[in-house]
């Protein structure tokens, strides 16, 4: 009997060249068909340093503490005296803005009264924040 050789020179090989071609074509297809969306967001504009210094002059800072300590630009007053202090500041600065800093524990009625006093003096630009 003939013995077969252990080395099989005629073994079948897998040719992967066509498979690589298909993979590259698919890669190109997916790159071309992908859509890129520009993400939308908020635009942030930084103000200049000189502008913030001039804005501090145009702002009346009103602070309301829980211990009934009311101040306007560092001047102590009562809840009813806030309106007259704002009127004096507004007389020297017609473009006055107001910033109300209220304690978290302050009564809502007191905060609303201060906002009404601000509006009564013709100040339409104001902000309210808590501490």
Secondary structure as UniProt FT lines:
FT   TURN            9..10
FT   HELIX           17..33
FT   HELIX           49..57
FT   STRAND          59..64
FT   TURN            66..67
FT   STRAND          70..72
FT   TURN            73..74
FT   STRAND          75..77
FT   TURN            79..81
FT   HELIX           82..92
FT   TURN            94..95
FT   STRAND          97..102
FT   TURN            104..105
FT   HELIX           108..120
FT   TURN            121..122
FT   STRAND          126..130
//
